[in-house]
Amino acid sequence: MKYMNLFFIVLMMAACSKGSTSPANIVQDTHKYYVSPAGNDANAGTLNAPFRAINTALSKAIAGDTVFVRKGVYYEKVSFPKSGRLEKVITLKAYPGEIPVIDGTGLSVTGKEALVTISNASYITFEGFDVCNYKSSTPWVNVNGILANGSSANLIIRNNRIYNIEHNVAPADGRSGHGIEIIGNTTIPMKNILVEGNEIHDCNTGYSENLTINGYVDGFTIKGNKIYNAENIGIDAAGGYSANPTPAFNYARNGVISDNELYNIDMTTGPIGGGTGHGAIGIYIDGARSIIIERNKVHEVDRGIGIVSENDAFPTNDCIVRNNFVSNSFRAGIYLGGYLNYTSGGTNNCYVVNNTLYFNNKELGAFGEIEGEIRLTEQCFNNVIKNNIIYARPVDVIIHKYTNSGSNNIIDNNLYFTTGTPQWIWNSTNGPAITDFSIWKTTSANDAASVYGVDPLLVSSTDLHIQPASPANNTGVVISADINGATDIDGNPRIINNKISKGAHQPQ
């Protein structure tokens, strides 16, 4: 019997060496298709006989296939007709060392359209393209560079440049568009969405945003992107805007927004800023939940970071803003709460910890007030503001709480500094300001362990790291690794020997 077993083993080894056909060893062939402006759609799609149209190659691609696109300009609206699957992603990417351009010049826009659309398709990678020059002057359309929607999941949108996406109509005609929009508009959640390393600039998005996550999106990472020269919000994770017809599904959740840089975001550069002034926010969590905003650099924007709500039924809940640099905003550096005299959604159970704020509030707010380096408006409940460095302008408000709505907010263990007269405002839109730190602590019943008047010794006005001798160094309070984060602004360990510094930088 043992000889029979030995004979069987030998046969099996021989079969394996030639390539077994058993289900565990079947390997599906994968293909590489090529596209070139010099190609022809009647070709085989090989490197030497490429297709002419990107969509032709995508119509051939199945799970596991890669479409490489050579440099040149492609005037087509690209759409993914099929899904990949686990470990067999369909990839559309630039040929190595080249930058292909998907150009919308002359292409029509009807309703809501995009140059690149991923609709009800999963396990997709889109990488390395310029997506540009998609413009419309037709009222009430929605112009998008890249759009992902439906039940799409397991998407990677990486290392693309999106620019000159423009809806060039008056605000009254529904001026709206997006550089990238991720919108979960079905009962199936969009999961595992990665938007990484993209550059979005010079887009006319009107009332909409440059990079938006909205509706039933459950699990996403927005990482390492650069957004600039924008007339409205940079990054927006939203809820309550009818993206999804089911209220329980109608908000983004469980996401990370990290390591992005946003600058030159100025509403007054477009027509929607005429009545509202500097209202755009660099990174905006509006009615979404369970989002981490960390290690971002936000500067020269209207407002820096907002964990806010514009919708009564969709408060912003359970978010963490940590380890960010926020500087030179026209108005507030970090903003919590519902819109004053407008909504009651508010901000609940959020943390604002270990951020460095510098010289925000360059212009007055909509009510003629200094908004504050950190601003709390309506309906703020159970929020924690700790371990922040706030280096205020000589004429500035450090913390500004507008109304007596909300409760159980903890503000403590911060370092405040200004070369001018300090100001805090508590439960008032326009003051009078409190200029004595002791009176501020008594009035607000907060900041017992905070420090005012000691220079944090930032490296410079443009480099917000702290020097080794800074009084912020290792004088913060460790809440937990889950709250304070694993890494500082530079990606280095955040907590060392159970010590943490105030601000976003942990000297090593």
Secondary structure, DSSP 8 states (H G I E B T S, - for coil): -HHHHHHHHHHHHHHHHH---SGGG------EEEE-TT--TTS--SSSS-BS-HHHHHHH--TT-EEEE-SEEE-S-EE--S--BTTB-EEEEE-TT--EEEE-TT----SEEEEEEEES--SEEEES-EEEEEEE-STT-EEEEEEEETT--SEEEES-EEEEEEE-S-GGGT-BEEEEEEEE-SSS-B-SEEEES-EEEEEB-BTS-SEEEEESBEEEEEES-EEEEESS-SEEEEBSSSSSSSGGGSB-EEEEEES-EEEEE-GGGSGGGTTT-S--EEEEEES-EEEEEES-EEEEESEEEEEEESSTT--EES-EEES-EEE--SS-SEEEEE-TTT----EES-EEES-EEES---S--TTSS---SEEE-B-EES-EEES-EEEE-SB--SEEE-SS--B--EEES-EEEESSB--BEES-SS---B--HHHHHHHHT--TT-EES----BS-SS---B-TT-TTTT-S----HHHH-SB-TTSSBS-BTTB--SSS----
